[in-house]
Amino acid sequence: MLSGIGMVVINAILLNVFQERIASDEIFSYWLKQGFTSASAGINILITILAMWIGSSFFRTPGEETSRVKEFFMRMDVPTEPQIVREKMQQVWRNKTNTRILYAPL
């Protein structure tokens, strides 16, 4: 967020400083208006990646939080359908397959 605000402030300053040149030089005007926006997007992405790397390198996840996350996913590791329904559906598909095999030659 700070890098984005910083880039907007820099762009506003550059637009004010080079106001006369923007009016006369089309290439400079294009770069300062559209090119700077594209460059600032790339710079924001790089700064974000760098900040994520620094944050994950210096600020480790506490053990308590890691254990809570593992516990949560262990609780969530439960089949969504009962075993009875799964077995019933397998039997239905076996019956359909056998029926098709029997009637295919006809």
DRENKOLGU-812751 format. One record per residue (C-alpha): x, y, z; residue number from 1. Coordinates in nm, 4 decimals, always signed. Example, Ala and Ser with C-alpha at 12.3 -4.5 7.8 and 13.67 -1.06 7.14 Angstrom:
+1.2300 / -0.4500 / +0.7800 / 1;
+1.3670 / -0.1060 / +0.7140 / 2;
This chain:
+0.0000 / +0.0000 / +0.0000 / 1;
+0.2804 / +0.2426 / +0.0861 / 2;
+0.4550 / +0.1705 / -0.2414 / 3;
+0.1322 / +0.2424 / -0.4318 / 4;
+0.0776 / +0.5713 / -0.2511 / 5;
+0.4432 / +0.6584 / -0.3031 / 6;
+0.4197 / +0.5922 / -0.6761 / 7;
+0.1084 / +0.8118 / -0.7059 / 8;
+0.2829 / +1.0936 / -0.5179 / 9;
+0.5936 / +1.0624 / -0.7391 / 10;
+0.3756 / +1.0660 / -1.0506 / 11;
+0.1898 / +1.3773 / -0.9338 / 12;
+0.5190 / +1.5537 / -0.8598 / 13;
+0.6636 / +1.4583 / -1.1988 / 14;
+0.3484 / +1.5742 / -1.3778 / 15;
+0.3707 / +1.9139 / -1.2047 / 16;
+0.7454 / +1.9542 / -1.2577 / 17;
+0.7374 / +1.8639 / -1.6283 / 18;
+0.4058 / +2.0310 / -1.7100 / 19;
+0.5435 / +2.2393 / -2.0018 / 20;
+0.7412 / +1.9493 / -2.1507 / 21;
+0.4339 / +1.7228 / -2.1384 / 22;
+0.2448 / +1.9730 / -2.3541 / 23;
+0.5161 / +1.9783 / -2.6233 / 24;
+0.6677 / +1.6253 / -2.6185 / 25;
+0.4198 / +1.3489 / -2.7046 / 26;
+0.6514 / +1.0585 / -2.6182 / 27;
+0.7414 / +1.2063 / -2.2803 / 28;
+0.3742 / +1.2788 / -2.2160 / 29;
+0.2770 / +0.9212 / -2.3048 / 30;
+0.5455 / +0.7713 / -2.0816 / 31;
+0.4612 / +0.9918 / -1.7856 / 32;
+0.0885 / +0.9239 / -1.8117 / 33;
+0.0502 / +0.5622 / -1.9314 / 34;
+0.4007 / +0.4175 / -1.9107 / 35;
+0.4500 / +0.5329 / -1.5543 / 36;
+0.1248 / +0.3606 / -1.4556 / 37;
+0.2455 / +0.0337 / -1.6092 / 38;
+0.5884 / +0.0673 / -1.4513 / 39;
+0.4346 / +0.1436 / -1.1113 / 40;
+0.2226 / -0.1730 / -1.1335 / 41;
+0.5364 / -0.3788 / -1.1950 / 42;
+0.7234 / -0.2038 / -0.9136 / 43;
+0.4288 / -0.2652 / -0.6775 / 44;
+0.4329 / -0.6363 / -0.7616 / 45;
+0.8066 / -0.6606 / -0.6971 / 46;
+0.7820 / -0.4686 / -0.3682 / 47;
+0.4912 / -0.6900 / -0.2577 / 48;
+0.6874 / -1.0082 / -0.3322 / 49;
+0.9924 / -0.8700 / -0.1529 / 50;
+0.7836 / -0.7722 / +0.1511 / 51;
+0.6215 / -1.1172 / +0.1620 / 52;
+0.9640 / -1.2832 / +0.1504 / 53;
+1.1010 / -1.0563 / +0.4247 / 54;
+0.7926 / -1.1115 / +0.6403 / 55;
+0.8054 / -1.4883 / +0.6081 / 56;
+1.1816 / -1.4937 / +0.6718 / 57;
+1.1876 / -1.2827 / +0.9858 / 58;
+0.8466 / -1.3453 / +1.1406 / 59;
+0.7895 / -1.7178 / +1.1900 / 60;
+0.4478 / -1.8662 / +1.2633 / 61;
+0.4144 / -1.9513 / +1.6340 / 62;
+0.3940 / -2.3202 / +1.7194 / 63;
+0.0526 / -2.2755 / +1.8811 / 64;
-0.0963 / -2.1426 / +1.5586 / 65;
+0.0623 / -2.4199 / +1.3532 / 66;
-0.0855 / -2.6837 / +1.5839 / 67;
-0.4299 / -2.5162 / +1.5665 / 68;
-0.4168 / -2.5209 / +1.1867 / 69;
-0.3169 / -2.8888 / +1.1818 / 70;
-0.5969 / -2.9726 / +1.4249 / 71;
-0.8486 / -2.7820 / +1.2125 / 72;
-0.7550 / -2.9697 / +0.8960 / 73;
-0.7584 / -3.3029 / +1.0787 / 74;
-1.1169 / -3.2285 / +1.1877 / 75;
-1.2065 / -3.1315 / +0.8320 / 76;
-1.0548 / -3.4524 / +0.6895 / 77;
-1.3868 / -3.6353 / +0.7123 / 78;
-1.5746 / -3.7837 / +0.4167 / 79;
-1.8753 / -3.5774 / +0.3196 / 80;
-2.0925 / -3.8768 / +0.2466 / 81;
-2.1475 / -4.1790 / +0.4670 / 82;
-1.9792 / -4.5056 / +0.3718 / 83;
-2.3210 / -4.6692 / +0.3227 / 84;
-2.4139 / -4.4226 / +0.0483 / 85;
-2.0786 / -4.4723 / -0.1250 / 86;
-2.1174 / -4.8514 / -0.1236 / 87;
-2.4775 / -4.8244 / -0.2480 / 88;
-2.3703 / -4.5996 / -0.5384 / 89;
-2.0891 / -4.8404 / -0.6314 / 90;
-2.3421 / -5.1238 / -0.6419 / 91;
-2.5765 / -4.9175 / -0.8612 / 92;
-2.2949 / -4.8417 / -1.1081 / 93;
-2.1884 / -5.2083 / -1.1124 / 94;
-2.5473 / -5.3054 / -1.1957 / 95;
-2.5653 / -5.0474 / -1.4763 / 96;
-2.2318 / -5.1639 / -1.6165 / 97;
-2.3338 / -5.5300 / -1.6046 / 98;
-2.6644 / -5.4501 / -1.7731 / 99;
-2.4883 / -5.2647 / -2.0532 / 100;
-2.2447 / -5.5521 / -2.1003 / 101;
-2.5315 / -5.7978 / -2.1239 / 102;
-2.7375 / -5.5885 / -2.3713 / 103;
-2.4476 / -5.4567 / -2.5813 / 104;
-2.4405 / -5.7554 / -2.8210 / 105;
-2.8122 / -5.7107 / -2.8911 / 106;
